[in-house]
Amino acid sequence: MRLTKIAGTCEDDTCPTLYATDQGTVVVQGYTVTDAGVLDELGLPAGESAVEVPADLLKGLHAGS
């Protein structure tokens, strides 16, 4: 999988960041959600996890761009 940075909050990529892949998907780097209540509410299936990112990271992004 090849990644292309499309949005980030810092220059060294150690902060929440969005990447486009060469597979037509997006990889989200963020803070692992560990709150048991939130995880229960999400009801994630096996193989999925949740991350939290600042809302500003998503500003200016449009579906399909």
N, CA, C and O of each residue as an XYZ file, in Angstrom:
260
protein
N       0.855     -1.174      0.000
C       0.000      0.000      0.000
C       0.900      1.236      0.000
O       1.843      1.329      0.786
N       0.601      2.173     -0.881
C       1.348      3.435     -0.924
C       0.474      4.535     -0.334
O      -0.719      4.617     -0.624
N       1.087      5.389      0.508
C       0.366      6.469      1.175
C       0.794      7.822      0.628
O       1.965      8.053      0.328
N      -0.204      8.724      0.505
C       0.051     10.112      0.148
C      -0.635     10.985      1.190
O      -1.851     10.904      1.363
N       0.133     11.819      1.883
C      -0.439     12.693      2.915
C      -1.395     13.688      2.255
O      -1.038     14.369      1.293
N      -2.631     13.758      2.798
C      -3.598     14.718      2.260
C      -3.987     15.788      3.275
O      -4.508     16.837      2.895
N      -3.744     15.542      4.543
C      -4.004     16.545      5.580
C      -3.276     16.128      6.837
O      -3.188     14.941      7.150
N      -2.753     17.112      7.561
C      -2.064     16.824      8.812
C      -1.888     18.086      9.618
O      -1.965     19.197      9.092
N      -1.648     17.901     10.910
C      -1.540     19.049     11.795
C      -0.113     19.376     12.193
O       0.111     20.330     12.939
N       0.868     18.601     11.710
C       2.259     18.918     12.000
C       3.149     18.395     10.878
O       2.727     17.562     10.076
N       4.344     18.876     10.831
C       5.257     18.549      9.727
C       5.909     17.174      9.826
O       6.252     16.587      8.800
N       6.090     16.644     11.043
C       6.847     15.394     11.165
C       5.969     14.140     11.179
O       6.456     13.050     11.479
N       4.687     14.283     10.859
C       3.751     13.152     10.753
C       3.593     12.349     12.037
O       3.258     11.166     11.989
N       3.833     12.985     13.193
C       3.600     12.299     14.462
C       2.296     12.766     15.090
O       2.018     12.447     16.246
N       1.500     13.512     14.347
C       0.225     14.050     14.818
C      -0.891     13.446     13.962
O      -0.605     12.820     12.941
N      -2.148     13.619     14.354
C      -3.236     13.121     13.524
C      -3.056     13.572     12.067
O      -2.804     14.743     11.781
N      -3.195     12.605     11.167
C      -2.944     12.844      9.756
C      -3.880     11.978      8.922
O      -4.272     10.890      9.343
N      -4.233     12.466      7.743
C      -5.008     11.690      6.775
C      -4.127     11.368      5.584
O      -3.375     12.217      5.106
N      -4.225     10.133      5.109
C      -3.459      9.685      3.950
C      -4.402      9.053      2.932
O      -5.296      8.292      3.302
N      -4.206      9.363      1.661
C      -4.869      8.646      0.580
C      -3.991      7.446      0.243
O      -2.765      7.523      0.325
N      -4.617      6.350     -0.133
C      -3.852      5.166     -0.534
C      -3.982      4.954     -2.040
O      -4.833      5.555     -2.696
N      -3.139      4.107     -2.560
C      -3.230      3.751     -3.977
C      -4.304      2.691     -4.211
O      -4.419      2.156     -5.314
N      -5.086      2.386     -3.181
C      -6.162      1.397     -3.275
C      -7.541      2.056     -3.232
O      -8.560      1.374     -3.118
N      -7.563      3.402     -3.327
C      -8.835      4.114     -3.305
C      -9.441      4.239     -1.920
O     -10.652      4.418     -1.785
N      -8.610      4.145     -0.888
C      -9.074      4.271      0.494
C      -8.309      5.384      1.190
O      -7.411      5.993      0.608
N      -8.673      5.644      2.440
C      -8.015      6.662      3.258
C      -7.581      6.017      4.559
O      -8.345      5.265      5.164
N      -6.362      6.302      4.996
C      -5.854      5.851      6.289
C      -5.871      7.051      7.225
O      -5.401      8.132      6.872
N      -6.420      6.852      8.428
C      -6.508      7.910      9.430
C      -5.558      7.585     10.571
O      -5.664      6.526     11.191
N      -4.635      8.491     10.847
C      -3.747      8.375     12.009
C      -4.318      9.286     13.083
O      -4.495     10.482     12.854
N      -4.604      8.733     14.243
C      -5.160      9.540     15.320
C      -4.921      8.905     16.667
O      -4.127      7.975     16.809
N      -5.615      9.417     17.640
C      -5.478      8.942     19.015
C      -6.428      7.774     19.246
O      -7.622      7.892     18.969
N      -5.928      6.660     19.744
C      -6.742      5.474     19.978
C      -7.850      5.774     20.972
O      -7.597      6.319     22.046
N      -9.077      5.419     20.613
C     -10.217      5.572     21.518
C     -10.181      4.402     22.493
O     -10.224      3.240     22.088
N     -10.102      4.722     23.778
C     -10.029      3.678     24.809
C     -11.215      3.708     25.767
O     -11.352      2.812     26.599
N     -12.073      4.719     25.666
C     -13.235      4.845     26.551
C     -14.183      3.668     26.306
O     -14.751      3.539     25.222
N     -14.350      2.813     27.316
C     -15.161      1.600     27.171
C     -16.596      1.910     26.760
O     -17.182      1.178     25.962
N     -17.168      2.986     27.297
C     -18.535      3.350     26.941
C     -18.672      3.721     25.474
O     -19.633      3.330     24.813
N     -17.712      4.473     24.973
C     -17.726      4.862     23.561
C     -17.552      3.623     22.682
O     -18.259      3.461     21.687
N     -16.620      2.759     23.047
C     -16.394      1.547     22.256
C     -17.623      0.653     22.248
O     -17.954      0.067     21.217
N     -18.309      0.540     23.389
C     -19.555     -0.229     23.442
C     -20.611      0.391     22.536
O     -21.320     -0.320     21.824
N     -20.714      1.718     22.565
C     -21.690      2.419     21.732
C     -21.400      2.196     20.246
O     -22.326      2.034     19.451
N     -20.136      2.188     19.875
C     -19.767      1.980     18.481
C     -20.033      0.547     18.020
O     -20.385      0.320     16.863
N     -19.864     -0.411     18.922
C     -20.095     -1.813     18.566
C     -19.251     -2.272     17.386
O     -19.764     -2.881     16.448
N     -17.961     -1.980     17.433
C     -17.077     -2.289     16.313
C     -16.941     -3.797     16.097
O     -16.809     -4.556     17.058
N     -16.974     -4.226     14.837
C     -16.742     -5.641     14.557
C     -15.257     -5.976     14.653
O     -14.413     -5.081     14.694
N     -14.948     -7.256     14.688
C     -13.559     -7.708     14.735
C     -12.798     -7.119     13.553
O     -13.308     -7.073     12.434
N     -11.575     -6.670     13.813
C     -10.746     -6.119     12.760
C     -10.855     -4.616     12.583
O     -10.097     -4.036     11.806
N     -11.775     -3.973     13.283
C     -11.914     -2.524     13.213
C     -11.516     -1.901     14.542
O     -11.604     -2.535     15.593
N     -11.073     -0.638     14.476
C     -10.760      0.125     15.677
C     -11.191      1.561     15.435
O     -11.530      1.938     14.313
N     -11.176      2.348     16.477
C     -11.598      3.743     16.373
C     -10.444      4.643     16.781
O      -9.713      4.356     17.729
N     -10.295      5.746     16.042
C      -9.329      6.768     16.405
C     -10.038      8.108     16.437
O     -11.057      8.307     15.775
N      -9.488      9.014     17.209
C     -10.038     10.365     17.347
C      -9.048     11.339     16.735
O      -7.842     11.249     16.963
N      -9.585     12.288     15.941
C      -8.749     13.317     15.326
C      -9.392     14.675     15.566
O     -10.603     14.752     15.772
N      -8.607     15.746     15.543
C      -9.177     17.074     15.696
C     -10.110     17.393     14.518
O      -9.813     17.043     13.376
N     -11.222     18.050     14.797
C     -12.170     18.410     13.738
C     -11.506     19.276     12.669
O     -11.873     19.198     11.497
N     -10.535     20.096     13.059
C      -9.835     20.949     12.095
C      -9.136     20.156     11.010
O      -8.937     20.664      9.906
N      -8.761     18.918     11.303
C      -8.083     18.078     10.322
C      -8.983     17.814      9.116
O      -8.490     17.604      8.008
N     -10.295     17.822      9.326
C     -11.237     17.514      8.268
C     -11.776     18.730      7.535
O     -12.453     18.588      6.517
N     -11.487     19.921      8.036
C     -11.979     21.142      7.392
C     -11.407     21.258      5.997
O     -10.222     21.016      5.770
N     -12.269     21.634      5.065
C     -11.825     21.831      3.696
C     -11.775     20.576      2.858
O     -11.530     20.649      1.654
N     -12.003     19.421      3.468
C     -12.029     18.181      2.691
C     -13.431     17.958      2.138
O     -14.422     18.274      2.797
N     -13.511     17.424      0.949
C     -14.803     17.155      0.311
C     -14.831     15.723     -0.146
O     -13.815     15.191     -0.593
N     -15.987     15.086     -0.040
C     -16.128     13.708     -0.486
C     -15.738     13.604     -1.950
O     -16.137     14.428     -2.773
N     -14.961     12.590     -2.263
C     -14.565     12.345     -3.633
C     -13.377     13.154     -4.097
O     -12.981     13.040     -5.257
N     -12.788     13.973     -3.227
C     -11.625     14.758     -3.673
C     -10.336     14.117     -3.250
O      -9.261     14.641     -3.541
